[in-house]
Amino acid sequence: MSFPVLQDYLARLSGSASTTSSIWLDHAGCAQGRFFNCTLSSTFHPIRALQGGAVQAYEGLARSVASQDQGLSLWRLLDHAASDDESVELDRLCRLLHAINFFRQAGDDGQDLYLNVHDRLLSAVSSNHGHAFRRILDALELPLQRVVLQLPAASPQQSWLLNYVADNYRRNGFRLAINVAAAEQALQILERLQPAAFKLDARELTDTDALLTLMARCRDEGVGLVFKRIETAAALERLQQLAGSASVTLLGQGYLLDQPRARLAEVAPLVAAVAVAA
């Protein structure tokens, strides 16, 4: 690990008792936290280049920690029980855990960390929410340029709110990935929000012309395209064909390729992952 301030922080955490600290290390050195009497930690879902399979990034996901389960999504458990303020608190705790657990494993290979901004938080966050997280990264001397904040898909009625949140994060130095429902929506907001990447659902590849147009625009403007929920070899094959037609490098993630895990993935060839799934 090449982040000495984080290493010092982890050394101090290792002596913290879980009864007195909101964040601690388990026996394997993984950071865990507490929220609503739930213990939670991080898993990471790889984002791979669809040509070749190299891991380009990881998406951090919060999971519960208990002996009787395999790790449940904390947002599914607590989203409706928590108030807006409590949701903001949970979001910040998750981001901190993900940053700690990612960079304690990551080296200088350059992979990015994608962190979710949940849709409930678009209207709940204050005007300095981007600054608050940046202060944490700066205090731990973690590289801001490797963190990508992933914004949820927004309805047309929420476009002004998405603009406001995106502008706040951008002014604090963060790159953004924006979830969109379709290629047409991405084309409409490409210039307005200037994201680092778009995320689209690989199960919703219906308008080939719009997809090819979006791929060409993103290639020319240096915007990444990440296709999530790749679950079948047929979906992967179609994306690879579209990438060849548009002469663009696409990124993807899904259970066909990887399962989310606490440890960062080995860089396995993509063809091997597909063969195993088949």
C-alpha positions, 0 to 999 in steps of 0.5 A, spaced: 500 500 500 502 506 498 498 511 502 502 512 508 497 517 512 491 511 511 496 506 513 497 510 519 490 511 520 489 503 519 494 502 525 490 506 530 484 503 528 486 496 529 487 498 536 480 501 537 474 497 540 468 496 536 464 498 542 467 505 543 468 506 535 464 507 529 469 504 525 474 499 526 478 493 523 476 486 523 481 480 524 482 480 516 484 488 516 477 490 513 474 496 515 467 495 518 462 500 521 455 501 525 449 504 523 442 502 526 445 497 530 447 494 523 455 492 522 456 493 515 462 493 510 465 494 503 464 489 497 467 491 490 464 489 483 469 490 478 468 494 472 472 491 466 474 493 459 470 489 454 475 488 449 481 484 453 478 484 460 482 488 464 479 491 470 479 499 470 475 500 476 471 498 482 464 500 484 464 500 492 457 496 495 455 496 502 453 490 505 451 487 512 456 483 516 453 477 520 454 470 521 447 468 518 447 471 511 452 472 505 451 480 506 445 484 504 444 491 501 444 496 507 440 501 503 434 495 502 434 494 509 434 501 512 432 506 506 425 506 508 426 506 516 432 512 515 430 519 515 433 524 510 439 526 515 440 519 517 440 517 510 446 522 509 449 519 515 449 512 512 451 515 505 457 518 508 459 512 512 459 508 506 463 512 502 468 512 508 468 505 509 469 504 501 475 509 500 478 505 506 477 498 504 479 500 497 485 504 498 488 499 503 488 494 497 489 498 491 496 500 489 498 505 484 495 501 478 490 507 477 484 503 477 478 508 479 473 507 485 466 508 483 461 511 489 454 511 489 450 517 490 443 514 492 437 517 489 434 519 495 440 524 497 439 528 491 434 532 495 437 531 502 444 533 501 446 540 503 450 545 499 457 543 501 456 535 501 461 535 496 466 539 500 465 534 506 467 528 502 473 531 499 476 533 506 476 526 508 480 524 502 484 530 503 485 528 511 487 521 509 491 523 503 487 519 498 487 521 490 481 525 489 482 523 481 481 516 482 474 517 485 468 517 481 461 519 484 456 515 481 449 519 480 442 516 479 438 516 473 433 522 474 426 524 471 425 530 467 422 533 473 429 532 477 433 535 472 435 541 475 436 537 482 441 533 478 444 539 475 445 542 482 448 536 485 453 535 479 455 542 479 457 542 487 461 535 486 464 538 480 466 544 483 469 540 489 474 536 484 470 530 483 469 526 476 462 524 475 458 518 472 451 518 471 446 513 470 441 513 464 435 509 462 437 510 455 442 512 450 437 518 448 437 521 455 445 520 455 445 524 449 441 530 451 445 531 458 452 530 455 454 537 454 450 540 460 453 535 465 460 533 462 460 527 466 467 522 466 462 516 464 455 514 463 452 508 466 447 504 462 443 497 463 446 492 458 439 489 458 436 495 455 439 495 448 434 497 444 435 503 439 442 501 436 442 507 432 442 511 438 447 507 441 452 508 436 451 515 436 452 515 443 458 511 442 461 516 437 460 522 441 463 519 447 469 517 443 470 524 441 469 527 447 473 522 452 467 520 456 467 513 458 461 508 457 460 503 462 454 497 461 452 494 468 448 488 469 451 484 464 448 477 465 448 473 459 453 471 454 449 474 448 449 481 451 456 481 452 457 479 445 452 484 442 456 490 446 463 487 443 460 487 436 457 495 437 464 497 440 467 494 434 462 498 429 463 504 433 471 503 434 470 505 441 473 501 448 467 499 452 467 498 460 462 493 463 460 489 469 455 484 471 454 477 474 457 474 468 463 477 469 464 477 476 461 477 483 462 483 488 467 481 493 471 484 499 478 483 496 479 486 489 479 482 483 484 478 480 485 481 473 482 474 469 482 474 462 475 476 460 474 470 455 475 465 461 470 468 465 465 468 459 467 460 458 466 459 466 459 462 465 457 458 459 
